[in-house]
Amino acid sequence: MEFYRYDIRRYSTSADDYDNSHTITDLNLTVYLLHKETPKGYWIGYGALNTWHGESKWVSKTSKKRFAYPTKAEALNSFIKRTEKRVKILEDQVGICNIGLAKAKKLLVNEK
């Protein structure tokens, strides 16, 4: 049995990691293997259990939010929901930063 998780991967093709003109952003699908099934969930990971890459992660069978899913469709839907939430949090943080910058610039002008 396999489990799936989508994530964003960003690869830089230049020495400057912040130069967006030389970066590649892609959707990455990671496949995890079933190590062990329990009544409440699954232990999943890379490779076989008890190998160097055999570190396992537990995933619930019934939870709404999971680390990985048994179908690609569920994993993609989870990625979309996680990313929408991430965008909302980042937009809120940008708004707070813009307010702080505006207040700081106003103080700077008043002190001159």
N, C-alpha and C positions, 0 to 999 in steps of 0.2 A: 504494500500500500504506500502511496506517495502523498505528500502534503506540499502545498504551494504557497508562496508569498511573493508579492510584487513590491518592488522598491524603486526609487529613482536613483540612478547612478550618473555621476558627473565626472567626465574624464577631461583633463587638461592636456592640450597638445603644445602648450608653451610653458616656459619656466615660470611665468607669472600666473598663479592660480586664480587671480581676480580679473584676468583679461578674458572677458566673455566672448570675444571674437575668435578665440582659439579653444573653445570648449565644446564637448559633445555631451548632451544630456539625453539619456535613454531610459526606457522602462526595462527593468531587470526582473526576470522571473527566477526565483531560487526554488529548487526542488529538494525537499527533505524526505528522508526515508523513515519508515516506521521502525522503531527499535523495540517497543513493547507496548501492548495494549493493556489498560487497566479498566475496571468497571466504570470509572468516571472520566477517563481520558486516554491520551496517548503520550508516549515518550518518543520524540522525533529527533533527528539529527542527520549529520553527514556520515557517510560510510557505515560500516558495521559497528555495532556496540562493542565496547572494550578495545577500540583501536585508537590511534593517536587523534584522528579526527572524529572519534565517536562520542564527543560531548553531546549530551542529550538535553532537550528542552521539553517540558511538560505542556501539553495543550489539552484544554477541556473539551469534552464531547458536546456539551450543551451551552456553553457560554456564548453570548452574542458577539463579544470581541475576543478574537483569538490571534495568536501569533501567526499561525499558518492554517490553511484550510484543505480539506480533502478534494476540492474541485478548483479548477482554474477560474471558473465563473465567480465562485464565492471569494476567492483570493483577490480577484480584480475589483469586485464590489467593495471589499474591505479597504483596498488601496485607495479607491475613490473617496470613501468616507474619511479615512485617515488624512488624506491630502487636503480635502475641503476644510477639515478642522484645523489643520496646520496653517493653511492660507488665512483663515479667519483670525487665528492667534497672531500671526505675523502682521496682518493688516492693523490689528489693534495696537501692537507694539510700535509700528511705524507711526501711527497716529499720536501715541504718547510721546515719541521722540520728536515729532514735528512741533507739538505743543511746547515741549521743553526747549527746543531750539528757538522758537519764536519768543518765548519769555526771556531767554538768555540774551538774545539780540536786542530786545527792548531794553533790558537792563544796561547793556553795553552802550547803547545810544544815550540813555539817560545819565550815565556816568561821565560822559565827555563834556 
